[in-house]
Amino acid sequence: MSARDWGVLLVLCGAIFLEGIDVAMLNVALPSIRADLGLSTGSLQWVMSAYVLGYGGFMLVGGRAADLFGRRRMFVFWLSVFLLFSGLGGFATEEWMLIVARFVTGVAAAFMTPAGLSIITTSFEEGPRRNKALLFYSGTAAGGFSIGLVVGGLLTSAGWRWVFFAPVVLSALILIAALAFVPRQPHPDRAGQGIDLVGGMTITAAVVLLVLGVERATHTSPAWTVGTLGAGLAFLAAFVVTERRSASPLVRLGIFRSGALVRANLVGLLFAAGFFGFQFLVVLYLQELRDWSTLQTSFAMIVIGVDAILSPALTPRLVNRFGNARVIFGGLLLASLSYALFLPVGADWTYLAMFPSLITLGLAFSLAYGPLTIVATEGVREEEQGLAGGLLYTSFQFGAAIGLSTATAVNVAATASTSPAALLDGYRAALWVPLGAALLATLITAFGLRTGPAATVAASGEPADRPTEIPASH
């Protein structure tokens, strides 16, 4: 790749690193925020939920906006919004100020992230160069989350407000680099393509309500959860009807005729559910039962960040040798093994006993995450790359919400008291949730290992004269 190519890639990697490190640092800082602002547990949950709702709810709209209004324009504008509201969060003195700041920051990330991904998929031609760029990009995303755990602990020790101010500095540097390196693109041709406002409103309402229902399931009554999820499903049905009738749909439903794309999104949802559910349970185990400090926990978990090194160094060679489908399948098998190794966790496990599970999960992430990104965007026409990225990141976000909520529900239900033995029983029961998600994802991926004759229209919308499945050897 040329120096200009590397410049573009590093800017976009910086942005996805920023998104990952921002979320991870806040997770670590939550106890300090609660103590300083006097927040209840419910209010603290809303600080996290606000970001999730903004990020997950507006992702599809953000992806399509990049296609319709220009990827560079959307990326630069929403990066600026991210910078501004991250800084405002650091000045928050009231609960509502922090929640609003996190919600808008999540919305900004929802527009910025698919725009950045689609800049990569349209700047590098499909094949080895794009694969290399995407695997480098995915490794940086994983590294942001892992490094953020440690950096968040260090910054929180100096004051939780630095967790908000640090991303401002990083955002400003990335913004300057983006203006310098990301080339201006011609305005997209929107002839005959109106803006589907009804579709945008219905899908945003649907995703926000579905994520809210899942995210708050363990904190509210069953009736409230069922009502919220029911309303979300009703908006989703309205969205499908709207898109079928729209001359310029927000989401062209024909894109789901690609079996590879559908599988990538389903597997991405399940993989995120297992990954985030498992991390949440391990943190609870270390801090609640073992009484480890935030910083000790962060350093213990950082080994999972080995994927930041393996994704660009090892995964491209494996993809070239075995193909995306087989590499993803191997990654999911390793994820299942990782979760299974942690099932018999004891009350006095040494870090050496935990290490095989954690390092295996890092390897699993490096094998699964990047190739999933490749499969979810491969074969999609250029004017829909933002949409494809939005779909994938919506799946990841919704999966994370499902994984955290389900693991929490099982943990609470299986914990009879606050005694160490009861806490351990709760963790062991909840650890079956990530294992089940990983095994189901592995099963779905297995269907993609074999290719059959083309029976559908490809993701590009053109009749396929070759198999629409990605061959395992490709």
C-alpha positions in Angstrom: 0.0 0.0 0.0 1.1 3.6 -0.7 1.9 6.1 2.0 -1.5 7.7 1.3 -3.2 4.4 1.8 -1.5 3.9 5.1 -2.5 7.4 6.1 -6.1 6.8 5.4 -6.0 3.4 7.2 -4.3 4.8 10.3 -6.8 7.6 10.6 -9.8 5.2 10.5 -8.0 2.7 12.8 -7.5 5.6 15.2 -11.3 6.3 15.1 -12.3 2.7 15.9 -9.6 2.6 18.6 -11.1 5.8 20.0 -14.6 4.2 20.1 -13.3 1.0 21.8 -11.1 2.8 24.4 -13.9 5.3 25.2 -16.3 2.5 26.2 -13.7 0.5 28.1 -12.5 3.4 30.1 -16.0 4.4 31.2 -16.8 0.8 32.3 -13.8 1.0 34.7 -14.7 4.5 35.9 -18.4 3.8 36.8 -17.8 3.1 40.5 -15.9 6.4 41.0 -18.6 8.3 39.1 -21.3 6.9 41.3 -19.4 7.8 44.5 -18.7 11.4 43.3 -22.1 12.2 41.9 -24.1 10.2 44.4 -25.8 8.1 41.7 -28.1 5.1 42.4 -27.5 1.8 40.8 -30.4 2.4 38.4 -29.0 5.8 37.4 -25.6 4.3 36.8 -27.1 1.7 34.6 -28.7 4.6 32.5 -25.3 6.1 32.0 -24.3 2.9 30.2 -27.7 2.3 28.6 -27.7 5.8 27.1 -24.6 5.2 25.0 -25.9 1.7 24.0 -29.2 3.2 22.9 -27.6 5.9 20.8 -25.0 3.7 19.3 -27.3 0.7 18.5 -30.4 2.7 17.7 -28.9 5.0 15.0 -26.4 2.6 13.5 -28.5 1.6 10.4 -29.4 5.3 9.8 -25.8 6.2 10.2 -24.6 3.6 7.7 -27.1 4.6 5.1 -26.3 8.3 5.7 -22.7 7.6 4.8 -23.9 6.2 1.4 -26.2 9.0 0.7 -24.4 12.1 1.9 -20.8 11.2 1.6 -18.6 9.0 3.8 -15.8 11.6 4.5 -18.4 14.3 5.3 -20.3 12.1 7.7 -17.1 10.8 9.3 -15.5 14.2 9.9 -18.8 15.8 11.1 -19.7 13.1 13.6 -16.2 12.8 14.8 -16.4 16.5 15.8 -19.7 15.8 17.6 -18.0 12.9 19.4 -15.2 15.2 20.5 -17.6 17.9 21.7 -19.9 15.7 23.8 -17.1 13.6 25.3 -15.7 16.8 26.7 -19.1 17.9 28.0 -19.5 14.6 29.8 -16.3 15.4 31.7 -17.9 18.7 33.0 -21.1 16.9 34.2 -22.3 17.8 37.7 -25.8 16.2 37.5 -27.0 12.8 36.5 -29.0 14.1 33.5 -26.0 15.9 32.0 -24.0 12.7 32.0 -26.8 10.7 30.5 -27.4 13.2 27.7 -23.7 13.5 26.9 -23.4 9.7 26.7 -26.5 9.4 24.5 -25.2 12.0 22.0 -21.8 10.4 22.0 -23.3 7.1 21.2 -25.3 8.6 18.3 -22.1 10.2 17.0 -20.3 6.8 17.1 -23.3 5.3 15.3 -22.7 7.6 12.3 -18.9 7.7 12.5 -18.2 4.0 12.7 -20.0 2.7 9.6 -18.8 5.7 7.7 -15.2 4.8 8.6 -15.7 1.2 7.7 -17.2 2.0 4.4 -14.3 4.4 3.6 -12.0 1.3 3.9 -14.2 -1.0 1.9 -14.5 1.6 -0.9 -10.9 2.8 -0.8 -9.3 -0.7 -1.1 -10.4 -3.1 -3.9 -12.0 -6.3 -2.8 -9.4 -9.0 -2.3 -6.1 -9.3 -0.4 -5.6 -5.5 0.0 -9.0 -4.9 1.5 -8.7 -8.0 3.7 -5.4 -6.8 5.0 -6.8 -3.4 5.7 -9.9 -4.8 7.4 -7.9 -7.2 9.6 -5.6 -4.4 10.7 -8.7 -2.3 11.4 -10.4 -5.0 13.5 -7.2 -5.7 15.4 -7.0 -2.0 16.3 -10.7 -2.0 17.5 -10.0 -5.0 19.8 -6.8 -3.3 21.1 -8.8 -0.2 22.0 -11.1 -2.1 24.3 -8.3 -4.1 25.9 -6.0 -1.1 26.4 -8.9 1.0 27.6 -9.4 -1.2 30.6 -5.9 -0.4 31.8 -5.8 3.2 30.8 -9.2 3.7 32.3 -8.0 2.4 35.6 -4.9 4.7 35.6 -7.0 7.8 34.6 -9.7 7.0 37.2 -7.1 6.9 39.9 -6.3 10.6 39.0 -10.0 11.5 38.7 -12.9 10.0 36.7 -13.3 13.2 34.6 -10.1 12.4 32.8 -11.9 9.4 31.3 -13.9 11.9 29.3 -11.2 14.5 28.7 -8.6 12.0 27.3 -10.8 11.0 24.3 -11.1 14.7 23.5 -7.4 15.0 22.9 -7.3 11.8 20.8 -10.4 12.9 18.8 -8.8 16.2 18.0 -5.6 14.5 16.7 -7.7 12.0 14.6 -9.8 14.9 13.2 -6.7 16.8 12.1 -5.3 13.7 10.5 -8.6 12.9 8.8 -8.8 16.4 7.2 -5.2 15.8 5.9 -5.3 12.2 4.7 -8.9 11.1 3.9 -9.4 12.3 0.3 -12.5 14.3 -0.6 -14.9 12.2 -2.6 -17.4 13.3 -5.3 -20.9 13.9 -4.0 -22.9 10.7 -4.2 -25.3 10.5 -7.1 -28.7 10.5 -5.4 -30.7 10.8 -8.6 -34.0 9.0 -8.0 -33.0 8.3 -4.3 -35.1 10.1 -1.9 -34.5 10.2 1.8 -36.6 7.5 3.5 -37.6 9.5 6.6 -40.4 7.1 7.6 -38.1 4.1 7.3 -35.4 5.9 9.3 -37.8 6.8 12.1 -39.4 3.3 12.3 -36.1 1.3 12.3 -34.5 3.7 14.8 -37.6 3.4 17.1 -37.5 -0.4 16.6 -33.9 -0.9 17.5 -33.9 1.6 20.4 -36.9 -0.2 21.9 -35.5 -3.6 21.4 -32.1 -2.7 22.8 -33.8 -0.9 25.7 -36.0 -3.9 26.5 -33.1 -6.2 26.5 -30.7 -3.8 28.3 -33.2 -3.1 31.1 -34.7 -6.6 31.4 -32.9 -7.3 34.7 -33.8 -3.9 36.3 -37.6 -3.7 35.5 -40.7 -5.8 35.8 -41.5 -8.5 33.2 -44.6 -6.6 32.1 -42.5 -3.6 31.2 -39.9 -5.7 29.4 -42.6 -7.5 27.4 -44.3 -4.2 26.5 -41.1 -2.6 25.4 -40.0 -5.5 23.3 -43.5 -5.8 21.8 -43.5 -2.2 20.8 -40.0 -2.7 19.2 -41.3 -5.6 17.2 -44.3 -3.6 16.1 -42.0 -0.8 14.8 -39.8 -3.4 13.1 -42.9 -4.9 11.3 -43.9 -1.4 10.3 -40.4 -0.8 9.0 -40.5 -3.9 6.8 -43.9 -2.9 5.3 -42.5 0.6 4.7 -39.4 -0.6 3.0 -41.4 -2.9 0.7 -43.4 0.0 -0.5 -40.7 2.6 -0.7 -39.2 3.6 -4.0 -36.0 4.6 -2.2 -35.8 2.3 0.8 -33.4 3.0 3.7 -32.5 -0.7 3.7 -32.9 -2.6 0.4 -34.4 -5.9 1.7 -32.8 -7.7 -1.2 -29.5 -7.4 0.5 -30.6 -10.2 2.9 -30.7 -12.6 0.0 -27.0 -13.1 0.5 -26.7 -16.1 2.7 -23.1 -15.2 3.6 -24.1 -11.7 4.8 -27.1 -13.0 6.9 -24.9 -15.6 8.5 -22.1 -13.1 9.2 -24.6 -10.9 11.0 -26.2 -13.7 13.0 -22.8 -15.1 14.0 -21.6 -11.5 14.8 -24.6 -11.1 17.1 -24.0 -14.4 18.9 -20.2 -13.9 19.1 -20.7 -10.4 20.7 -23.3 -11.9 23.1 -20.8 -14.5 24.3 -17.8 -12.3 24.4 -19.3 -9.4 26.4 -21.3 -11.7 28.6 -18.2 -13.6 29.5 -16.1 -10.5 30.2 -18.8 -9.1 32.4 -18.9 -12.3 34.5 -15.1 -12.6 34.8 -15.0 -9.0 36.1 -17.7 -9.7 38.6 -15.9 -12.8 39.8 -12.6 -11.0 40.2 -14.0 -7.9 41.9 -16.9 -9.2 43.9 -15.7 -12.6 45.0 -11.9 -12.2 44.9 -11.9 -8.5 45.9 -9.4 -7.5 43.2 -9.0 -3.8 42.6 -10.1 -2.2 39.3 -6.5 -1.9 38.1 -5.7 -5.6 39.0 -8.7 -6.7 37.1 -7.7 -4.5 34.1 -4.3 -6.0 34.0 -5.7 -9.5 34.3 -8.0 -9.0 31.3 -5.5 -7.3 29.1 -4.2 -10.7 27.9 -7.3 -10.9 25.8 -5.9 -7.9 23.9 -3.4 -10.3 22.2 -5.9 -10.2 19.3 -4.6 -6.7 18.5 -1.3 -8.2 17.5 -2.6 -11.5 16.0 -5.3 -9.9 13.8 -3.0 -8.1 11.4 0.0 -10.5 11.8 -1.5 -14.0 11.8 -5.1 -13.9 10.6 -4.3 -12.7 7.0 -2.1 -15.7 6.5 -4.7 -18.0 7.7 -7.4 -16.4 5.6 -5.2 -16.7 2.5 -4.5 -20.3 3.3 -7.9 -21.6 4.5 -10.5 -18.9 3.6 -12.7 -16.7 5.8 -15.3 -19.4 6.6 -12.9 -21.9 8.0 -11.0 -19.3 10.0 -14.2 -18.0 11.5 -15.2 -21.5 12.3 -11.9 -22.1 14.0 -12.2 -18.9 16.0 -15.7 -19.9 17.3 -14.5 -23.3 18.3 -11.7 -21.6 20.3 -14.2 -19.3 21.9 -16.3 -22.2 22.9 -13.2 -23.9 24.4 -12.3 -20.7 26.3 -15.7 -20.5 27.9 -15.8 -24.2 28.7 -12.4 -23.9 30.4 -13.7 -21.3 32.8 -16.9 -23.3 33.8 -15.3 -25.1 36.8 -13.9 -21.8 38.2 -13.1 -22.1 41.9 -13.2 -19.6 44.7 -9.4 -19.5 45.0 -8.3 -19.9 41.4 -4.8 -18.5 40.7 -4.3 -16.3 37.7 -2.4 -19.1 36.1 -5.5 -21.3 36.3 -7.5 -18.5 34.5 -4.8 -17.7 31.9 -5.6 -20.6 29.4 -9.2 -19.4 29.1 -8.3 -15.7 28.7 -5.5 -16.2 26.1 -7.7 -18.7 24.1 -10.4 -16.0 24.0 -7.9 -13.5 22.6 -6.9 -15.9 19.9 -10.5 -16.7 19.2 -11.4 -13.0 18.8 -8.5 -12.5 16.4 -9.7 -15.3 14.2 -13.4 -14.5 14.2 -13.9 -10.7 14.3 -11.9 -9.5 11.3 -13.0 -12.3 8.9 -16.6 -11.6 9.9 -16.2 -8.0 8.9 -14.8 -9.2 5.5 -17.7 -11.6 4.9 -20.3 -9.0 5.9 -19.1 -6.5 3.4 -17.8 -8.7 0.6 -19.9 -8.8 -2.6 -22.0 -5.7 -1.5 -22.1 -3.0 -4.1 -20.2 0.2 -3.4 -23.2 2.4 -2.8 -24.4 0.1 0.0 -21.1 -0.4 1.9 -22.2 2.0 4.6 -25.5 0.0 5.0 -23.5 -3.3 5.2 -21.3 -1.8 7.9 -24.3 -0.5 9.8 -26.0 -3.9 9.7 -22.9 -5.6 11.1 -22.3 -3.1 13.9 -26.0 -3.1 14.8 -25.7 -6.9 15.2 -22.6 -6.6 17.4 -24.3 -4.0 19.6 -27.6 -5.9 19.9 -25.7 -9.1 20.6 -23.7 -7.4 23.4 -26.9 -6.1 25.0 -28.5 -9.6 24.8 -25.3 -11.3 26.2 -25.0 -8.9 29.1 -28.7 -9.0 30.0 -29.0 -12.7 29.8 -25.8 -13.4 31.7 -27.0 -11.0 34.4 -30.4 -12.5 34.6 -29.1 -16.0 35.0 -26.5 -14.9 37.5 -29.1 -13.1 39.7 -31.5 -16.1 39.5 -28.8 -18.6 40.4 -27.4 -16.6 43.3 -29.2 -17.5 46.5 -27.3 -15.2 48.9 -24.2 -13.1 49.2 -22.1 -15.8 50.6 -18.9 -16.8 48.6 -20.4 -20.2 47.8 -23.6 -18.7 46.5 -21.8 -16.1 44.4 -19.7 -18.8 42.8 -22.8 -20.9 42.0 -24.3 -17.8 40.3 -21.1 -17.3 38.2 -20.9 -20.9 37.2 -24.6 -21.0 36.1 -24.3 -17.7 34.1 -21.1 -18.9 32.3 -23.3 -21.3 30.3 -24.8 -18.3 28.5 -21.6 -17.3 26.6 -20.8 -21.0 26.0 -24.3 -21.6 24.5 -24.0 -18.5 22.3 -20.6 -19.6 21.0 -21.8 -23.1 20.2 -24.8 -21.8 18.4 -22.6 -19.4 16.4 -20.3 -22.3 15.5 -23.3 -24.4 14.3 -24.5 -21.5 12.0 -21.0 -21.0 10.6 -20.8 -24.7 9.8 -23.5 -24.3 7.2 -21.3 -21.8 5.4 -18.4 -24.3 5.0 -20.0 -25.9 2.0 -21.1 -24.1 -1.1 -24.0 -24.9 -3.3 -25.5 -23.8 -6.6 -26.7 -20.2 -6.8 -30.4 -20.1 -6.0 -30.8 -16.5 -5.0 -29.8 -13.0 -6.1 -26.4 -11.9 -4.8 -26.0 -9.1 -2.4 -25.2 -6.7 -5.2 -28.7 -7.1 -6.5 -27.6 -8.6 -9.8 -28.5 -12.2 -10.8 -25.8 -14.5 -9.7 -24.2 -16.9 -12.2 -21.9 -18.4 -9.6 -22.4 -19.6 -6.0 -23.5 -16.7 -3.7 -21.8 -18.4 -0.8 -18.1 -17.6 -0.2 -16.1 -20.7 -0.9 -14.2 -22.0 2.0 -11.0 -21.9 -0.1 -11.5 -18.2 -1.1 
